[in-house]
Amino acid sequence: MEIKYATCGIHDYRLKIEPLGVKCSRCRVNEAVVDIKYARQKLCKDCFNEFFLNRVRRTVEKYKMFRPGERVAVAVSGGKDSVALLHALKKAFPQQDIIAIHINLGIAYYSDHLEEVVRKLASMLEVPLEVYNLKEREGYTIDDFLRTRYGRKMCSVCGIVKRNIFSRLSAEVDADVVATGHNLDDTVGTMFASFFAGDFESISRLRPVLRPLVPGQPRKIKPLITTPERENLIYVVLNQLPVQSCSCPHALGASVSYYKQILDRMEERNPNVKHQLLSVFTKKLIPMYEFYRKHEEEKEKKEEVLQTCRICGQPTSSPDGICSKCRRVMELQKVMDRPLILELSPHDAKKLIEEGAVVLDVRPVGQYSSGHIEGAVNIPRERFDNLDRDKKMKKTIREWKGRNILVYCNTGTDSYAVTVKLRNRGYRAYNLKGGIEAWKRAGFPVLQPAGSD
């Protein structure tokens, strides 16, 4: 079994699962396909599924995440973690009242794909699904923030918007609990980074269960907090679950956390290190910090005052009574009348080419060699992943400053991500809508060179 998976910082990551040449450590009958090093077990598909579900079940029960009869809203993005979470909760707790909630953020070449994935999964599991379409409900998309000063901090803006909406959406569906797909690697990596930054408040918010900030809100739970990231993808592959196959265009070049890289290297020598660190943080450090914080608050008689945002009604500690999400939306509304043209049709693109625009082909060299637009420069998309660190690349594109840049690939997906990256750095870049196939359909010639440039 093999799957192509793309996520922030990883482009077209492929996982291949094949027989390990030994019998399963548990059933001793089937051939093992998964090596769980920290547990010293090699498992077949059925035994791995049992291993995975039992751990989710134990985590929920250990931390008393939800009770029978409570409604559990599962935030499903379409990525491996949330897909594995919804499937596992439904299988581990078949009698529980579970509903999937999803936000279509309106990101071109990405959000509609994710919604399709989530709809397929919900239908497969016969789980009710509530979709919040950001454009329809609030009149803007995440892409629209490219107009604002947050254009180079899109992941931060997106996170703030999603947290706010998931809180409101969970209330709309009468959920008692909201489950998110935070995995072991994400949690320990963030804890590690926060520890070195001295940000113990952030560490305390990474607990398996978060109580609501104000009465009436649902609890937030993390049933996959003890599950390694890689095993979520293995679970998805073995059970042939629908999952995202392209990465967010705004995450092009996003790097894997430095601290997660350190932990991965530590794991090579000690396969159990991530579980050990999670235990230390949750059992020792967080209780110690919370005891200290409570003591200081009592001594100084100070407490953070929470109020409801006067625009959306969600909790906020902001003195002016406007939460972070609404403050960003207010800034966006001031510039919404400015045109945001990121894509061009072949007809409009041809005009730019005739005026001397740079034509940028971001497909692999082999695809470029099999046919490209006349005069196109070939720089594969992967080169843009390290744009800020690649001196040769920076020198190349610096020469394009002040010129129009037309970017294309086969379908428009990769070229859209590169277009966004260039726009965020002040270049006049445009994506060829529909890619080179649209160019062909419009009747424009495509060169068939003997070799690549």
Sine and cosine of phi, psi and omega as CSV:
sin_phi,cos_phi,sin_psi,cos_psi,sin_omega,cos_omega
0.00,0.00,0.65,-0.76,-0.01,-1.00
-0.61,-0.79,0.57,-0.82,0.00,-1.00
-0.65,-0.76,0.58,-0.82,0.16,-0.99
-0.99,-0.16,0.80,-0.60,-0.03,-1.00
-0.70,-0.72,0.70,-0.71,0.01,-1.00
-0.79,-0.61,0.72,-0.70,0.04,-1.00
-0.52,-0.85,-0.02,-1.00,-0.07,-1.00
-0.83,0.56,0.82,-0.57,0.02,-1.00
0.99,0.12,-0.10,0.99,0.00,-1.00
-0.78,-0.63,0.83,-0.55,-0.01,-1.00
-0.94,-0.35,0.86,-0.50,0.04,-1.00
0.79,0.61,0.79,0.61,0.08,-1.00
-0.96,0.28,0.74,-0.68,-0.03,-1.00
-0.90,-0.44,0.74,-0.67,0.06,-1.00
-0.90,-0.45,0.82,-0.57,0.01,-1.00
-0.90,-0.43,0.80,-0.60,0.01,-1.00
-0.92,-0.38,0.83,-0.55,-0.03,-1.00
-0.60,-0.80,0.30,-0.96,-0.02,-1.00
-0.83,0.56,0.63,-0.78,-0.03,-1.00
-1.00,-0.03,-0.08,1.00,0.04,-1.00
1.00,0.08,0.17,0.98,0.03,-1.00
-0.69,-0.73,0.31,-0.95,0.04,-1.00
-0.97,0.23,0.42,-0.91,0.01,-1.00
-0.88,0.48,0.70,-0.72,-0.03,-1.00
-0.90,0.43,-0.37,0.93,-0.06,-1.00
-0.99,-0.15,-0.87,0.49,-0.09,-1.00
-0.99,0.14,-0.36,0.93,0.01,-1.00
0.87,0.50,0.29,0.96,-0.03,-1.00
-0.89,-0.46,-0.84,0.54,-0.04,-1.00
-0.99,0.15,0.37,-0.93,0.02,-1.00
-0.98,0.22,0.68,-0.74,-0.02,-1.00
-0.96,0.29,0.59,-0.80,0.03,-1.00
-0.79,-0.62,-0.17,0.98,-0.03,-1.00
-0.76,-0.65,0.77,-0.64,0.02,-1.00
-0.97,-0.24,0.94,-0.35,0.04,-1.00
-0.99,-0.15,1.00,-0.03,-0.15,-0.99
-0.90,0.44,-0.69,0.73,-0.06,-1.00
-0.92,0.38,-0.39,0.92,0.03,-1.00
-0.99,-0.15,-0.06,1.00,-0.02,-1.00
0.81,0.59,0.73,0.69,0.00,-1.00
-0.70,-0.71,0.62,-0.79,0.14,-0.99
-0.90,-0.43,0.88,-0.48,-0.21,-0.98
-0.88,-0.47,0.51,-0.86,0.14,-0.99
-0.99,0.15,0.07,-1.00,-0.03,-1.00
-0.85,0.53,-0.77,0.64,-0.07,-1.00
-0.90,0.44,-0.67,0.74,-0.02,-1.00
-0.95,0.31,-0.54,0.84,0.07,-1.00
-0.91,0.41,-0.68,0.73,0.04,-1.00
-0.86,0.51,-0.68,0.73,0.03,-1.00
-0.89,0.45,-0.68,0.73,0.03,-1.00
-0.86,0.50,-0.71,0.70,-0.03,-1.00
-0.91,0.42,-0.75,0.66,-0.05,-1.00
-0.92,0.39,-0.61,0.79,0.02,-1.00
-0.89,0.45,-0.62,0.78,0.01,-1.00
-0.92,0.39,-0.67,0.74,0.06,-1.00
-0.88,0.48,-0.69,0.72,0.00,-1.00
-0.89,0.46,-0.70,0.71,0.00,-1.00
-0.90,0.44,-0.65,0.76,-0.01,-1.00
-0.90,0.45,-0.70,0.71,0.02,-1.00
-0.88,0.47,-0.70,0.71,-0.05,-1.00
-0.95,0.31,-0.63,0.77,-0.03,-1.00
-0.87,0.49,-0.69,0.72,-0.07,-1.00
-0.99,-0.13,0.14,0.99,0.03,-1.00
0.77,0.64,0.79,0.61,-0.11,-0.99
-0.93,0.37,-0.64,0.77,0.08,-1.00
-0.45,-0.89,0.31,-0.95,-0.03,-1.00
-0.91,-0.41,0.34,-0.94,0.08,-1.00
-0.84,0.54,0.67,-0.74,0.01,-1.00
1.00,-0.07,-0.32,0.95,0.04,-1.00
-0.98,0.19,0.53,-0.85,0.04,-1.00
-1.00,-0.01,0.81,-0.59,-0.02,-1.00
-0.95,-0.31,0.89,-0.45,0.10,-1.00
-1.00,-0.06,0.82,-0.58,0.00,-1.00
-0.97,-0.26,0.88,-0.48,0.03,-1.00
-0.97,0.23,0.93,-0.36,-0.09,-1.00
-0.90,-0.43,0.89,-0.45,0.01,-1.00
-1.00,-0.02,-0.48,0.88,-0.11,-0.99
0.93,-0.37,-0.14,0.99,0.07,-1.00
-0.98,0.18,0.15,-0.99,-0.11,-0.99
-0.85,0.52,-0.65,0.76,-0.09,-1.00
-0.93,0.37,-0.75,0.66,-0.03,-1.00
-0.95,0.32,-0.54,0.84,0.07,-1.00
-0.90,0.43,-0.73,0.68,0.03,-1.00
-0.89,0.46,-0.62,0.79,-0.02,-1.00
-0.89,0.45,-0.77,0.63,-0.03,-1.00
-0.87,0.49,-0.71,0.70,-0.02,-1.00
-0.89,0.45,-0.71,0.71,-0.04,-1.00
-0.92,0.40,-0.67,0.74,0.01,-1.00
-0.90,0.44,-0.64,0.77,0.01,-1.00
-0.92,0.39,-0.60,0.80,0.00,-1.00
-0.98,0.21,-0.62,0.78,-0.04,-1.00
-0.98,0.21,-0.49,0.87,-0.03,-1.00
-0.75,-0.66,0.93,0.37,-0.11,-0.99
-0.89,0.47,-0.40,0.92,-0.02,-1.00
-1.00,-0.02,-0.11,0.99,-0.06,-1.00
-0.96,0.28,0.56,-0.83,0.07,-1.00
-0.98,0.18,0.97,-0.23,-0.08,-1.00
-0.87,-0.49,0.71,-0.71,0.08,-1.00
-0.74,-0.67,0.66,-0.76,0.04,-1.00
-1.00,-0.05,0.66,-0.75,0.08,-1.00
-0.82,-0.57,0.64,-0.77,-0.09,-1.00
-0.61,-0.79,0.58,-0.81,0.05,-1.00
-0.91,-0.41,0.84,-0.54,0.15,-0.99
-1.00,0.00,0.94,-0.34,-0.13,-0.99
-1.00,0.08,-0.05,1.00,0.05,-1.00
0.96,0.29,0.40,0.92,0.03,-1.00
-0.99,0.13,0.85,-0.53,-0.08,-1.00
-0.86,0.51,0.62,-0.78,0.04,-1.00
0.90,0.44,0.24,0.97,-0.08,-1.00
-0.63,-0.77,-0.83,0.56,-0.14,-0.99
-0.90,0.44,-0.66,0.75,0.01,-1.00
-0.91,0.42,-0.58,0.81,0.06,-1.00
-0.89,0.46,-0.70,0.72,0.00,-1.00
-0.91,0.42,-0.66,0.75,0.01,-1.00
-0.88,0.47,-0.63,0.77,0.03,-1.00
-0.89,0.46,-0.66,0.75,0.04,-1.00
-0.87,0.50,-0.74,0.67,-0.04,-1.00
-0.91,0.42,-0.65,0.76,0.01,-1.00
-0.90,0.44,-0.64,0.77,0.03,-1.00
-0.89,0.46,-0.70,0.72,-0.02,-1.00
-0.91,0.42,-0.72,0.69,-0.01,-1.00
-0.88,0.47,-0.64,0.76,0.03,-1.00
-0.91,0.41,-0.66,0.75,0.01,-1.00
-0.87,0.49,-0.64,0.77,-0.05,-1.00
-1.00,-0.03,-0.10,1.00,-0.07,-1.00
0.83,0.55,0.72,0.69,0.02,-1.00
-0.95,-0.31,0.74,-0.67,0.05,-1.00
-0.88,0.47,0.55,-0.84,-0.07,-1.00
-0.76,-0.65,0.72,-0.69,0.09,-1.00
-0.89,-0.46,0.88,-0.48,-0.02,-1.00
-0.96,-0.29,0.77,-0.64,0.04,-1.00
-0.96,-0.26,0.94,-0.34,0.02,-1.00
-1.00,-0.01,0.93,-0.37,-0.11,-0.99
-0.87,0.49,-0.67,0.75,-0.01,-1.00
-0.91,0.42,-0.69,0.72,-0.03,-1.00
-0.95,0.32,-0.61,0.79,-0.09,-1.00
-0.99,0.10,-0.58,0.82,-0.12,-0.99
-0.83,-0.55,-0.10,0.99,0.11,-0.99
1.00,0.09,0.13,0.99,0.03,-1.00
-0.57,-0.82,0.20,-0.98,0.06,-1.00
-0.82,-0.58,0.18,-0.98,0.08,-1.00
-0.89,0.46,-0.60,0.80,0.04,-1.00
-0.83,0.56,-0.53,0.85,-0.04,-1.00
-0.89,0.46,-0.40,0.92,-0.01,-1.00
-0.94,0.35,-0.15,0.99,0.11,-0.99
-0.89,0.46,-0.35,0.94,0.04,-1.00
-0.95,0.31,-0.36,0.93,-0.18,-0.98
-0.98,-0.19,0.01,-1.00,0.03,-1.00
-0.94,0.33,-0.11,0.99,0.02,-1.00
-1.00,0.00,0.16,0.99,-0.07,-1.00
-0.83,0.56,-0.51,0.86,0.00,-1.00
-0.99,-0.13,0.11,0.99,0.03,-1.00
-0.78,-0.63,0.70,0.72,-0.11,-0.99
-0.90,0.44,-0.59,0.81,-0.01,-1.00
-0.90,0.43,-0.61,0.79,0.02,-1.00
-0.91,0.41,-0.72,0.69,0.02,-1.00
-0.87,0.49,-0.71,0.70,-0.02,-1.00
-0.86,0.51,-0.68,0.73,0.01,-1.00
-0.88,0.47,-0.68,0.74,0.01,-1.00
-0.90,0.44,-0.70,0.71,0.00,-1.00
-0.89,0.45,-0.72,0.70,-0.04,-1.00
-0.90,0.44,-0.69,0.72,0.00,-1.00
-0.87,0.49,-0.68,0.73,0.00,-1.00
-0.89,0.46,-0.73,0.68,-0.07,-1.00
-0.94,0.33,-0.64,0.77,0.03,-1.00
-0.88,0.48,-0.58,0.81,0.04,-1.00
-0.90,0.43,-0.69,0.72,0.00,-1.00
-0.95,0.32,-0.64,0.77,-0.03,-1.00
-0.91,0.40,-0.61,0.79,0.03,-1.00
-0.90,0.44,-0.56,0.83,0.05,-1.00
-0.94,0.33,-0.60,0.80,0.00,-1.00
-0.88,0.47,-0.55,0.83,-0.03,-1.00
-1.00,-0.09,0.19,0.98,0.05,-1.00
0.86,0.51,0.66,0.75,0.01,-1.00
-0.99,0.14,0.60,-0.80,0.11,-0.99
-1.00,0.02,-0.43,0.90,-0.10,-0.99
-0.63,-0.78,0.59,-0.81,0.13,-0.99
-0.89,-0.45,0.85,-0.53,0.00,-1.00
-0.98,-0.22,0.74,-0.68,0.03,-1.00
-0.86,-0.50,0.33,-0.94,-0.12,-0.99
-1.00,-0.03,0.48,0.88,0.02,-1.00
-0.87,0.49,0.82,-0.57,-0.04,-1.00
-0.98,-0.18,0.03,-1.00,-0.04,-1.00
-0.87,0.49,-0.72,0.69,-0.06,-1.00
-0.89,0.46,-0.72,0.70,0.01,-1.00
-0.87,0.50,-0.72,0.69,-0.09,-1.00
-0.91,0.41,-0.76,0.65,-0.04,-1.00
-0.93,0.36,-0.60,0.80,0.04,-1.00
-0.88,0.48,-0.68,0.73,0.02,-1.00
-0.93,0.36,-0.64,0.77,0.04,-1.00
-0.88,0.48,-0.68,0.73,-0.01,-1.00
-0.87,0.49,-0.75,0.66,-0.02,-1.00
-0.90,0.43,-0.67,0.74,-0.01,-1.00
-0.91,0.41,-0.57,0.82,0.01,-1.00
-0.89,0.45,-0.71,0.70,-0.02,-1.00
-0.94,0.33,-0.40,0.91,0.05,-1.00
-1.00,0.07,-0.12,0.99,-0.03,-1.00
0.96,0.29,0.33,0.94,-0.04,-1.00
-1.00,-0.08,0.97,0.23,-0.05,-1.00
-0.95,0.30,-0.39,0.92,0.05,-1.00
-0.90,0.44,-0.66,0.75,0.03,-1.00
-0.91,0.41,-0.61,0.79,0.03,-1.00
-0.88,0.47,-0.66,0.75,-0.05,-1.00
-0.91,0.41,-0.41,0.91,0.01,-1.00
-0.99,0.14,-0.04,1.00,-0.01,-1.00
-0.99,-0.10,0.29,0.96,0.03,-1.00
-0.91,0.41,0.39,-0.92,0.00,-1.00
-0.87,0.50,-0.51,0.86,0.02,-1.00
-0.77,-0.64,0.78,-0.62,0.06,-1.00
-0.92,-0.38,0.84,-0.54,0.04,-1.00
-0.94,0.34,0.47,-0.88,0.00,-1.00
-0.90,0.44,0.57,-0.82,0.01,-1.00
-0.94,0.35,-0.55,0.84,0.02,-1.00
-0.74,-0.68,0.47,-0.88,0.00,-1.00
-0.85,0.53,0.60,-0.80,0.05,-1.00
0.99,-0.12,-0.26,0.97,0.04,-1.00
-1.00,0.06,0.43,-0.90,0.03,-1.00
-0.97,0.25,0.43,-0.90,0.13,-0.99
-0.94,0.33,0.43,-0.90,0.08,-1.00
-0.93,-0.36,0.78,-0.63,-0.08,-1.00
-0.79,-0.61,0.39,-0.92,-0.03,-1.00
-0.75,-0.66,0.99,0.16,-0.05,-1.00
-0.90,0.43,-0.31,0.95,-0.01,-1.00
-0.98,-0.18,0.29,0.96,-0.09,-1.00
-0.91,0.42,-0.37,0.93,0.03,-1.00
-0.97,-0.24,0.16,0.99,-0.05,-1.00
-0.97,-0.25,0.84,-0.55,0.04,-1.00
-0.88,0.48,0.56,-0.83,-0.04,-1.00
-0.82,0.57,-0.70,0.71,-0.06,-1.00
-0.87,0.49,-0.58,0.82,-0.04,-1.00
-0.95,0.31,-0.44,0.90,0.11,-0.99
-0.90,0.44,-0.68,0.74,0.01,-1.00
-0.93,0.37,-0.63,0.78,0.05,-1.00
-0.87,0.49,-0.68,0.73,0.01,-1.00
-0.88,0.48,-0.67,0.74,0.02,-1.00
-0.89,0.45,-0.70,0.72,-0.03,-1.00
-0.92,0.40,-0.75,0.66,-0.06,-1.00
-0.88,0.47,-0.54,0.84,-0.03,-1.00
-0.99,-0.15,0.11,0.99,0.08,-1.00
0.78,0.63,0.77,0.64,-0.01,-1.00
-1.00,0.03,0.57,-0.82,0.08,-1.00
-0.90,0.43,0.66,-0.75,-0.04,-1.00
-0.44,-0.90,0.37,-0.93,-0.03,-1.00
-0.86,0.50,0.58,-0.81,0.00,-1.00
-0.84,-0.54,0.12,0.99,0.08,-1.00
-0.64,-0.77,0.40,-0.91,-0.05,-1.00
-0.99,-0.12,0.32,-0.95,0.00,-1.00
-0.91,0.41,0.76,-0.65,0.00,-1.00
-0.88,0.48,-0.44,0.90,0.00,-1.00
-0.98,0.20,-0.16,0.99,-0.02,-1.00
-0.98,-0.17,0.13,0.99,0.00,-1.00
-0.85,0.53,0.84,-0.54,0.01,-1.00
1.00,0.07,0.00,1.00,0.05,-1.00
-0.88,0.47,0.75,-0.66,-0.07,-1.00
-1.00,-0.05,0.51,-0.86,0.11,-0.99
-0.93,0.37,0.67,-0.74,-0.05,-1.00
-0.76,0.65,0.71,-0.71,0.03,-1.00
-0.84,0.55,-0.64,0.77,-0.04,-1.00
-0.96,0.30,-0.53,0.85,0.09,-1.00
-0.91,0.41,-0.58,0.81,0.05,-1.00
-0.91,0.42,-0.66,0.75,0.04,-1.00
-0.88,0.48,-0.70,0.71,-0.01,-1.00
-0.90,0.44,-0.60,0.80,0.03,-1.00
-0.90,0.44,-0.63,0.78,0.03,-1.00
-0.94,0.35,-0.61,0.79,0.05,-1.00
-0.90,0.43,-0.58,0.82,-0.03,-1.00
-0.91,0.42,-0.45,0.89,0.03,-1.00
-0.89,0.46,-0.54,0.84,0.02,-1.00
-1.00,-0.05,-0.51,0.86,0.01,-1.00
-0.71,-0.70,1.00,-0.06,-0.07,-1.00
-0.84,0.55,-0.31,0.95,-0.07,-1.00
-0.98,-0.19,0.13,0.99,-0.17,-0.99
-0.89,0.46,-0.59,0.81,-0.04,-1.00
-0.93,0.37,-0.65,0.76,0.06,-1.00
-0.91,0.41,-0.61,0.79,0.02,-1.00
-0.91,0.42,-0.68,0.73,0.00,-1.00
-0.92,0.40,-0.65,0.76,0.03,-1.00
-0.87,0.50,-0.66,0.75,0.01,-1.00
-0.90,0.44,-0.68,0.73,0.00,-1.00
-0.89,0.45,-0.70,0.71,-0.02,-1.00
-0.91,0.42,-0.75,0.66,-0.10,-0.99
-0.97,0.24,-0.56,0.83,-0.06,-1.00
-1.00,-0.01,-0.47,0.88,-0.10,-0.99
-0.91,-0.40,-0.87,0.50,-0.17,-0.99
-0.93,0.36,-0.74,0.67,-0.04,-1.00
-0.89,0.46,-0.75,0.66,0.05,-1.00
-0.86,0.51,-0.61,0.79,0.00,-1.00
-0.91,0.41,-0.68,0.74,0.01,-1.00
-0.92,0.40,-0.67,0.74,-0.03,-1.00
-0.92,0.40,-0.57,0.82,0.08,-1.00
-0.90,0.43,-0.69,0.72,0.01,-1.00
-0.89,0.45,-0.71,0.70,-0.04,-1.00
-0.89,0.46,-0.68,0.73,0.01,-1.00
-0.89,0.46,-0.65,0.76,0.01,-1.00
-0.89,0.45,-0.69,0.72,-0.02,-1.00
-0.92,0.40,-0.64,0.77,0.01,-1.00
-0.90,0.44,-0.64,0.77,0.01,-1.00
-0.93,0.36,-0.61,0.80,-0.03,-1.00
-0.93,0.37,-0.67,0.74,-0.04,-1.00
-1.00,-0.06,-0.16,0.99,-0.02,-1.00
0.82,0.57,0.70,0.71,0.02,-1.00
-0.83,-0.56,0.66,-0.75,0.08,-1.00
-0.64,-0.76,0.58,-0.82,0.06,-1.00
-0.92,0.39,0.80,-0.60,-0.03,-1.00
-1.00,0.00,0.88,-0.48,0.06,-1.00
-0.99,-0.17,0.64,-0.77,0.10,-1.00
-0.69,-0.73,0.14,-0.99,0.02,-1.00
-1.00,-0.01,0.66,-0.75,0.03,-1.00
-0.87,0.50,0.75,-0.66,-0.07,-1.00
-0.97,0.23,0.02,1.00,0.06,-1.00
-0.95,-0.31,-0.79,0.61,-0.07,-1.00
-0.96,-0.27,-0.26,0.97,0.04,-1.00
1.00,0.07,0.04,1.00,0.03,-1.00
-0.99,0.11,0.39,-0.92,-0.03,-1.00
-0.89,0.45,0.61,-0.79,0.07,-1.00
-0.46,-0.89,0.51,-0.86,0.07,-1.00
-0.97,-0.23,0.11,0.99,-0.02,-1.00
-0.91,0.41,0.73,-0.68,-0.03,-1.00
-0.87,0.49,-0.51,0.86,-0.04,-1.00
-1.00,0.06,0.03,1.00,0.07,-1.00
0.97,0.26,0.34,0.94,0.05,-1.00
-0.85,-0.53,0.84,-0.55,-0.07,-1.00
-0.96,0.28,0.20,-0.98,-0.05,-1.00
-0.87,0.49,-0.64,0.77,-0.03,-1.00
-0.91,0.42,-0.74,0.67,-0.04,-1.00
-0.92,0.39,-0.53,0.84,0.03,-1.00
-0.90,0.43,-0.64,0.77,0.02,-1.00
-0.94,0.34,-0.62,0.79,0.03,-1.00
-0.91,0.41,-0.59,0.80,0.03,-1.00
-0.89,0.46,-0.64,0.77,0.05,-1.00
-0.91,0.42,-0.63,0.77,0.02,-1.00
-0.89,0.46,-0.67,0.74,-0.05,-1.00
-0.89,0.46,-0.45,0.89,0.01,-1.00
-0.94,0.35,-0.39,0.92,-0.08,-1.00
-0.88,-0.48,0.15,0.99,-0.04,-1.00
-0.89,0.45,-0.37,0.93,0.00,-1.00
-0.99,0.17,-0.17,0.99,0.06,-1.00
-0.97,0.25,0.72,-0.69,-0.02,-1.00
-0.92,0.40,0.67,-0.74,0.07,-1.00
-0.83,-0.56,1.00,-0.04,-0.03,-1.00
-0.97,-0.26,0.96,-0.29,-0.01,-1.00
-0.97,-0.26,-0.32,0.95,-0.06,-1.00
-0.79,-0.62,0.52,-0.86,0.03,-1.00
-0.78,-0.63,0.52,-0.85,0.10,-0.99
-0.97,0.24,0.30,-0.95,0.05,-1.00
-0.81,0.58,-0.59,0.81,-0.02,-1.00
-0.89,0.45,-0.76,0.65,0.00,-1.00
-0.93,0.36,-0.57,0.82,0.01,-1.00
-0.90,0.43,-0.61,0.79,0.00,-1.00
-0.88,0.48,-0.61,0.79,0.03,-1.00
-0.89,0.46,-0.67,0.74,0.01,-1.00
-0.91,0.42,-0.63,0.77,0.01,-1.00
-0.89,0.46,-0.68,0.73,0.02,-1.00
-0.90,0.44,-0.43,0.90,0.01,-1.00
-1.00,-0.01,0.07,1.00,0.09,-1.00
0.99,-0.14,0.39,0.92,0.01,-1.00
-0.92,0.38,0.47,-0.88,0.14,-0.99
-0.97,0.24,0.76,-0.65,0.06,-1.00
-0.96,-0.28,0.89,-0.46,-0.11,-0.99
-0.92,-0.40,0.90,-0.43,0.04,-1.00
-0.99,-0.13,0.91,-0.41,-0.09,-1.00
-0.98,-0.21,0.30,0.95,0.04,-1.00
-0.99,0.17,0.26,-0.96,0.10,-1.00
-0.85,0.53,0.42,-0.91,-0.06,-1.00
-0.82,0.57,-0.66,0.75,-0.03,-1.00
-0.88,0.48,-0.65,0.76,0.01,-1.00
-0.95,0.33,-0.60,0.80,0.05,-1.00
-0.89,0.46,-0.65,0.76,-0.03,-1.00
-0.91,0.41,-0.45,0.90,-0.04,-1.00
-0.99,0.13,-0.06,1.00,0.03,-1.00
0.47,-0.88,0.83,-0.56,-0.02,-1.00
-0.55,-0.83,0.23,-0.97,0.04,-1.00
-0.93,0.36,0.66,-0.75,-0.06,-1.00
-0.83,0.56,0.77,-0.64,0.04,-1.00
0.99,0.13,0.05,1.00,-0.06,-1.00
-0.94,0.34,0.64,-0.77,0.12,-0.99
-1.00,-0.05,0.75,-0.66,-0.03,-1.00
-0.99,-0.17,0.93,-0.38,0.13,-0.99
-0.74,-0.67,0.98,-0.22,-0.04,-1.00
-0.82,0.58,0.52,-0.85,-0.06,-1.00
-0.79,0.61,-0.61,0.79,-0.07,-1.00
-0.84,0.53,-0.46,0.89,0.00,-1.00
-0.91,0.41,-0.42,0.91,-0.02,-1.00
-0.99,0.15,-0.20,0.98,0.04,-1.00
-0.88,0.47,-0.55,0.83,-0.04,-1.00
-0.91,-0.42,0.56,0.83,-0.09,-1.00
-0.82,0.57,-0.67,0.74,-0.07,-1.00
-0.95,0.33,-0.29,0.96,-0.03,-1.00
-0.94,-0.35,-0.10,0.99,-0.04,-1.00
-0.99,-0.14,0.98,-0.19,-0.08,-1.00
-0.89,0.45,-0.62,0.79,-0.01,-1.00
-0.91,0.42,-0.67,0.74,0.03,-1.00
-0.90,0.43,-0.70,0.72,-0.01,-1.00
-0.88,0.48,-0.62,0.79,0.03,-1.00
-0.92,0.39,-0.64,0.77,-0.02,-1.00
-0.89,0.46,-0.77,0.63,-0.08,-1.00
-0.97,0.23,-0.34,0.94,0.03,-1.00
-0.88,0.47,-0.50,0.87,0.01,-1.00
-0.94,0.34,-0.23,0.97,-0.01,-1.00
-1.00,-0.04,-0.02,1.00,-0.05,-1.00
-0.85,0.53,0.75,-0.66,0.01,-1.00
1.00,0.01,-0.16,0.99,0.02,-1.00
-0.97,-0.25,0.40,-0.92,0.13,-0.99
-0.97,0.25,0.64,-0.77,0.00,-1.00
-0.84,-0.55,0.85,-0.53,0.03,-1.00
-0.97,-0.25,0.88,-0.48,-0.09,-1.00
-0.94,-0.33,0.68,-0.73,0.05,-1.00
-0.54,-0.84,0.37,-0.93,0.14,-0.99
-0.65,-0.76,-0.47,-0.88,0.00,-1.00
-0.96,0.28,-0.70,0.71,-0.11,-0.99
-0.87,-0.50,-0.24,0.97,-0.04,-1.00
0.95,-0.30,-0.16,0.99,-0.08,-1.00
-0.95,0.33,-0.84,0.54,0.00,-1.00
-0.91,0.41,-0.63,0.78,-0.04,-1.00
-0.92,0.39,-0.49,0.87,0.05,-1.00
-0.91,0.42,-0.66,0.75,0.02,-1.00
-0.89,0.45,-0.66,0.75,0.02,-1.00
-0.92,0.38,-0.62,0.78,0.04,-1.00
-0.85,0.52,-0.72,0.69,0.02,-1.00
-0.88,0.48,-0.67,0.74,0.00,-1.00
-0.87,0.49,-0.71,0.70,-0.01,-1.00
-0.93,0.37,-0.63,0.77,0.04,-1.00
-0.86,0.51,-0.66,0.75,-0.02,-1.00
-0.91,0.41,-0.27,0.96,0.02,-1.00
-0.95,-0.30,0.28,0.96,0.15,-0.99
1.00,0.04,0.24,0.97,0.00,-1.00
-1.00,-0.08,0.50,-0.87,0.05,-1.00
-1.00,0.05,0.98,0.22,-0.06,-1.00
-0.97,-0.23,0.56,-0.83,0.02,-1.00
-0.69,-0.73,0.63,-0.78,0.05,-1.00
-1.00,0.00,0.69,-0.73,0.10,-1.00
-0.98,0.20,0.95,-0.30,-0.08,-1.00
-0.87,0.49,0.82,-0.58,0.00,-1.00
1.00,0.06,-0.10,0.99,0.07,-1.00
0.94,0.34,-0.24,-0.97,-0.08,-1.00
-0.90,0.44,-0.42,0.91,0.03,-1.00
-0.91,0.40,-0.60,0.80,0.05,-1.00
-0.92,0.40,-0.60,0.80,0.04,-1.00
-0.88,0.47,-0.69,0.72,0.01,-1.00
-0.91,0.41,-0.70,0.71,-0.03,-1.00
-0.89,0.47,-0.49,0.87,0.00,-1.00
-0.98,0.19,-0.05,1.00,0.07,-1.00
1.00,0.00,0.16,0.99,0.01,-1.00
-1.00,0.09,0.59,-0.81,-0.05,-1.00
-0.95,0.32,0.56,-0.83,0.09,-1.00
-0.84,-0.54,0.81,-0.59,-0.03,-1.00
-0.92,0.40,0.56,-0.83,0.07,-1.00
-0.89,-0.46,0.98,0.19,-0.09,-1.00
-0.96,0.26,0.30,-0.95,0.03,-1.00
-0.98,0.21,-0.48,0.88,-0.01,-1.00
-0.45,-0.89,0.11,-0.99,-0.04,-1.00
-1.00,0.06,0.35,-0.94,0.04,-1.00
-0.96,0.26,0.00,0.00,0.00,0.00
